[in-house]
Amino acid sequence: MHERQQPPIKPLNATQADYLDALARGTQTVVLGPAGTGKTWIAATYAADLYRERRIRKIILTRPNVPGGRGLGFLPGTLEEKFGPWAAPLIDAIKERIGAAAYEIALKNGDIEMVPFEVMRGRSWKDCFVLLDEAQNATPHEMKLFLTRIGEECRVVINGDVSQCDLREASGLGTVIHLIKSNMMPVPVIEFTQADIVRSGICAMWVRAFHDAQI
């Protein structure tokens, strides 16, 4: 695999610094907060760096299938091709870090894998970085399914924004946070706020507006 030199990930605020510290110190991290805070970008970029440095064997990307519109079954192509549009933010960050050619090779070799919840049962992951994005849209049952796939030498990031839950039932992300806190589990929970938005001033403006309108 062609080496692509990249500078270390530089935190843009104190919460991002806490997030990077949690990723470096532990094997599991839960990260919460609004859009534009860098939650997804940091996780995907960190995973890409671990893979590029050969500190993990593969990267697993997943997210619940609750698109707020047409489901996966309505899209053409293979399951991976159907899943691709929802994984685009993760894929873009990894490509940016290791290069498009290296990404395509890793994908072809199975070193980067997109695993929808529909095909997750029975899987077991070892020596990899597993990133669950948009976790607020996973049910408690799906969160149990996801977390019980995790094997040895795995790093896990659960990323989401409870305020953007599209489910008609309880969010599994909320369940996980409750279990971590009630059982005093050694899993850091990093919480971004509106003040941590780094995407743009426009993004921050709209997040605040929707929040104030309770939408």
Secondary structure, 3 states (H helix, E strand, C coil): CCCCCCCCCCCCCHHHHHHHHHHHHCCEEEEECCCCCCHHHHHHHHHHHHHHCCCCCEEEEECCCCCCCCCHHHCCCCHHHHHHHHHHHHHHHHHHHHCHHHHHHHHHCCCEEECCHHHCCCCCECCEEEEECCHHHCCHHHHHHHHCCECCCEEEEEEECHHHCCCCCCCHHHHHHHHHHHCCCCCCEEECCHHHCCCCHHHHHHHHHHHHCCC
